[in-house]
Amino acid sequence: MPLIIQEIAISVTVADNNPAGGSSTANPSTKEEIIKECVEQVMEIIKQKNER
């Protein structure tokens, strides 16, 4: 029986490990890298579920 995913809810919390008083915003390339990694991991999970 095929698995059909109609909706995916993704929640991400990113915490900077900067000391107090440091900037709490990441540079754009870091945010893009995080998003890219998350998407790759989600796609890998979907691929594994489809193979079952």
Phi and psi restraints in degrees (value plus and minus 20) as a CYANA .aco file:
   2 PRO   PHI     -90.9   -50.9
   2 PRO   PSI     129.7   169.7
   3 LEU   PHI    -118.9   -78.9
   3 LEU   PSI     100.7   140.7
   4 ILE   PHI    -133.0   -93.0
   4 ILE   PSI      99.8   139.8
   5 ILE   PHI    -120.9   -80.9
   5 ILE   PSI      95.8   135.8
   6 GLN   PHI    -115.2   -75.2
   6 GLN   PSI     -43.1    -3.1
   7 GLU   PHI    -172.2  -132.2
   7 GLU   PSI     117.2   157.2
   8 ILE   PHI    -145.2  -105.2
   8 ILE   PSI     108.0   148.0
   9 ALA   PHI    -128.3   -88.3
   9 ALA   PSI      99.9   139.9
  10 ILE   PHI    -136.5   -96.5
  10 ILE   PSI     107.3   147.3
  11 SER   PHI    -140.9  -100.9
  11 SER   PSI     107.9   147.9
  12 VAL   PHI    -150.2  -110.2
  12 VAL   PSI     115.5   155.5
  13 THR   PHI    -142.5  -102.5
  13 THR   PSI     101.9   141.9
  14 VAL   PHI    -133.1   -93.1
  14 VAL   PSI     102.8   142.8
  15 ALA   PHI    -133.8   -93.8
  15 ALA   PSI     108.1   148.1
  16 ASP   PHI     -98.9   -58.9
  16 ASP   PSI     122.1   162.1
  17 ASN   PHI    -119.6   -79.6
  17 ASN   PSI      12.4    52.4
  18 ASN   PHI     -96.8   -56.8
  18 ASN   PSI     126.5   166.5
  19 PRO   PHI     -87.0   -47.0
  19 PRO   PSI     143.8   183.8
  20 ALA   PHI     -74.9   -34.9
  20 ALA   PSI     118.7   158.7
  21 GLY   PHI      71.0   111.0
  21 GLY   PSI     -27.7    12.3
  22 GLY   PHI    -101.9   -61.9
  22 GLY   PSI     147.5   187.5
  23 SER   PHI     -91.7   -51.7
  23 SER   PSI     116.4   156.4
  24 SER   PHI    -118.5   -78.5
  24 SER   PSI     -17.8    22.2
  25 THR   PHI    -122.4   -82.4
  25 THR   PSI     116.7   156.7
  26 ALA   PHI    -107.8   -67.8
  26 ALA   PSI     134.6   174.6
  27 ASN   PHI     -91.5   -51.5
  27 ASN   PSI     137.6   177.6
  28 PRO   PHI     -77.6   -37.6
  28 PRO   PSI     -57.5   -17.5
  29 SER   PHI     -85.5   -45.5
  29 SER   PSI     -55.0   -15.0
  30 THR   PHI     -87.0   -47.0
  30 THR   PSI     -63.0   -23.0
  31 LYS   PHI     -82.5   -42.5
  31 LYS   PSI     -62.2   -22.2
  32 GLU   PHI     -84.0   -44.0
  32 GLU   PSI     -58.6   -18.6
  33 GLU   PHI     -85.6   -45.6
  33 GLU   PSI     -59.5   -19.5
  34 ILE   PHI     -84.1   -44.1
  34 ILE   PSI     -65.8   -25.8
  35 ILE   PHI     -82.5   -42.5
  35 ILE   PSI     -63.6   -23.6
  36 LYS   PHI     -80.7   -40.7
  36 LYS   PSI     -64.8   -24.8
  37 GLU   PHI     -83.6   -43.6
  37 GLU   PSI     -61.4   -21.4
  38 CYS   PHI     -81.9   -41.9
  38 CYS   PSI     -65.3   -25.3
  39 VAL   PHI     -82.8   -42.8
  39 VAL   PSI     -62.2   -22.2
  40 GLU   PHI     -82.4   -42.4
  40 GLU   PSI     -61.2   -21.2
  41 GLN   PHI     -87.6   -47.6
  41 GLN   PSI     -60.4   -20.4
  42 VAL   PHI     -83.5   -43.5
  42 VAL   PSI     -63.3   -23.3
  43 MET   PHI     -84.5   -44.5
  43 MET   PSI     -56.3   -16.3
  44 GLU   PHI     -85.4   -45.4
  44 GLU   PSI     -61.4   -21.4
  45 ILE   PHI     -84.0   -44.0
  45 ILE   PSI     -63.6   -23.6
  46 ILE   PHI     -82.5   -42.5
  46 ILE   PSI     -61.8   -21.8
  47 LYS   PHI     -81.0   -41.0
  47 LYS   PSI     -64.2   -24.2
  48 GLN   PHI     -84.2   -44.2
  48 GLN   PSI     -60.2   -20.2
  49 LYS   PHI     -87.3   -47.3
  49 LYS   PSI     -54.9   -14.9
  50 ASN   PHI     -90.4   -50.4
  50 ASN   PSI     -47.0    -7.0
  51 GLU   PHI     -96.3   -56.3
  51 GLU   PSI     -38.1     1.9
